[in-house]
């Protein structure tokens, strides 16, 4: 039974996040998905981010809407970028272009500890209407909604 890791801040739970989470459950099959949710302490972004508990509740609601049984996943608090993937055994890690370097670092550390590498599943960015990746930063700035639809004219 595959053990799959995916992590993030999951602010605004946009379509890019949805694709990562859906891919994690697809890869897990009859296994389990471990979702690392970035702690408030670890966050260092230039826009306002909801607190951990609010993001956790929204994530739980989203997964519930997907119809995933509670025994198929676990949400854990990430206090560092690697979370439990260094010490615990996982089969896969699901990453975006933004988190891909972290997966490479995890596998380097696992190799030093003589642990088997995680299979990295790379999920491309989801693009907004304007062909630029959907991101929480862009949503925060009011450029797009969480589905990538433009909210105002951009003056490039």
C-alpha positions as CSV (number, residue, x, y, z in Angstrom):
1,X,0.0,0.0,0.0
2,X,1.6,3.2,-1.1
3,X,2.5,5.9,1.4
4,X,2.4,9.3,-0.3
5,X,3.6,12.7,1.0
6,X,2.5,16.1,-0.2
7,X,3.0,19.4,1.6
8,X,2.2,23.1,1.4
9,X,0.8,26.2,3.0
10,X,-2.5,25.7,1.1
11,X,-3.6,29.3,1.5
12,X,-6.8,30.0,-0.5
13,X,-6.8,26.3,-1.6
14,X,-6.6,27.2,-5.3
15,X,-6.8,25.0,-8.4
16,X,-3.0,24.3,-8.3
17,X,-3.3,23.0,-4.8
18,X,-6.3,20.9,-5.9
19,X,-4.3,19.3,-8.6
20,X,-1.5,18.3,-6.2
21,X,-3.9,16.8,-3.7
22,X,-5.9,15.0,-6.4
23,X,-2.6,13.5,-7.8
24,X,-1.5,12.4,-4.3
25,X,-4.8,10.4,-3.8
26,X,-4.5,9.0,-7.3
27,X,-1.0,7.8,-6.7
28,X,-1.9,6.5,-3.3
29,X,-4.6,4.3,-4.6
30,X,-5.5,2.0,-1.7
31,X,-2.7,3.5,0.4
32,X,-2.6,6.6,2.5
33,X,-1.8,10.3,1.8
34,X,0.1,12.3,4.4
35,X,-0.5,16.0,4.0
36,X,2.0,18.3,5.6
37,X,0.5,21.7,6.3
38,X,2.9,24.5,6.9
39,X,2.8,25.8,10.5
40,X,2.4,29.4,11.3
41,X,5.9,29.5,12.7
42,X,7.4,28.4,9.5
43,X,5.7,30.9,7.2
44,X,7.7,33.7,5.8
45,X,5.6,35.3,3.0
46,X,5.0,38.9,2.1
47,X,1.2,38.6,2.1
48,X,-1.2,37.9,4.9
49,X,-1.8,34.2,5.5
50,X,-4.5,32.7,7.5
51,X,-3.6,30.8,10.6
52,X,-2.8,27.1,10.7
53,X,-6.2,26.1,12.1
54,X,-8.2,28.0,9.5
55,X,-6.1,26.5,6.7
56,X,-6.5,23.1,8.2
57,X,-10.3,23.4,8.4
58,X,-10.5,24.5,4.8
59,X,-8.3,21.6,3.7
60,X,-10.4,19.1,5.6
61,X,-13.6,20.5,4.0
62,X,-12.0,20.3,0.6
63,X,-10.9,16.6,1.0
64,X,-14.4,15.8,2.5
65,X,-16.0,17.3,-0.7
66,X,-13.7,15.0,-2.7
67,X,-15.4,12.1,-0.9
68,X,-12.1,10.7,0.5
69,X,-12.6,8.5,3.6
70,X,-10.8,9.9,6.7
71,X,-8.7,6.7,7.1
72,X,-7.1,7.4,3.6
73,X,-5.2,10.5,4.8
74,X,-3.6,12.3,7.7
75,X,-2.8,16.0,8.1
76,X,0.4,16.9,10.0
77,X,1.9,20.2,11.0
78,X,5.1,21.0,9.1
79,X,7.6,22.9,11.2
80,X,10.3,22.5,8.6
81,X,10.2,22.0,4.8
82,X,11.1,18.3,5.0
83,X,8.6,17.2,7.7
84,X,8.5,13.5,8.5
85,X,9.9,12.5,5.1
86,X,13.4,12.4,6.4
87,X,12.9,9.8,9.1
88,X,9.7,7.9,8.1
89,X,9.2,5.6,5.2
90,X,7.3,7.0,2.3
91,X,7.0,5.7,-1.3
92,X,6.2,8.9,-3.1
93,X,6.3,12.7,-2.7
94,X,4.1,14.9,-4.8
95,X,5.6,18.3,-5.7
96,X,5.1,21.4,-7.7
97,X,7.8,23.3,-9.6
98,X,8.1,25.4,-6.4
99,X,8.6,22.4,-4.1
100,X,10.7,20.2,-6.4
101,X,14.0,21.4,-4.9
102,X,12.8,20.4,-1.4
103,X,12.1,16.8,-2.7
104,X,15.7,16.6,-4.1
105,X,17.0,17.8,-0.8
106,X,14.9,15.2,1.1
107,X,16.3,12.4,-1.2
108,X,19.9,13.6,-0.6
109,X,19.4,13.5,3.2
110,X,17.6,10.1,2.9
111,X,20.6,8.8,0.9
112,X,23.0,10.0,3.6
113,X,20.9,8.0,6.1
114,X,20.9,5.0,3.8
115,X,17.1,5.2,3.3
116,X,15.5,4.4,0.0
117,X,14.7,7.5,-2.1
118,X,11.2,8.8,-2.5
119,X,9.7,8.6,-6.0
120,X,9.2,12.2,-7.0
121,X,5.9,12.9,-8.8
122,X,6.2,16.3,-10.5
123,X,2.9,18.2,-11.0
124,X,3.2,21.2,-13.3
125,X,1.7,24.6,-12.3
126,X,-1.9,25.2,-13.1
127,X,-2.1,28.3,-15.3
128,X,-4.5,31.2,-14.9
129,X,-6.4,32.7,-17.8
130,X,-3.4,34.9,-18.6
131,X,-1.1,31.9,-19.0
132,X,0.8,32.7,-15.7
133,X,0.7,30.2,-12.8
134,X,-2.0,30.4,-10.3
135,X,-0.5,31.4,-6.9
136,X,-1.7,32.4,-3.5
137,X,0.4,35.6,-3.9
138,X,-1.6,36.6,-7.1
139,X,-4.9,35.8,-5.4
140,X,-3.8,37.9,-2.4
141,X,-3.0,40.8,-4.7
142,X,-6.5,40.6,-6.2
143,X,-5.2,39.7,-9.7
144,X,-7.0,36.4,-10.0
145,X,-9.5,34.2,-8.1
146,X,-8.6,30.7,-6.9
147,X,-9.6,29.2,-10.3
148,X,-7.2,31.5,-12.2
149,X,-9.9,33.9,-13.6
150,X,-8.7,37.4,-13.9
151,X,-10.3,39.8,-11.5
152,X,-9.1,43.1,-12.9
153,X,-7.2,44.4,-15.9
154,X,-3.5,44.1,-15.4
155,X,-1.4,46.9,-16.7
156,X,1.8,45.2,-17.8
